[in-house]
Amino acid sequence: MRVDGRARPRDETNVRLLFAFNVPIGIVRFLISTRLLPYTPPSKHRFDLLSAVLSAIAFAFLISGINGIGHGHPALEPSPE
């Protein structure tokens, strides 16, 4: 796999190899977690959809801002004087 800031598989074989390696590990970890993690009773509070949507939007803006800083977005450059 070639990595130049972004992981990009060169061909389909690498993707299949990644799945062949990671899927069994994920299954084993899931099975172990069902045995080792304690039971937590469900909450009596309802799911707050508005808060979830607002949090997702805020997180999207945060990631977008970090991405803009990393890629030198023109709006973030100091103004020439």
Secondary structure, DSSP 8 states (H G I E B T S, - for coil): -EESSSEE-SSHHHHHHHHHHHHHHHHHHHHHHHHHS------SS---HHHHHHHHHHHHHHHHHHHHHHTT-GGGS----
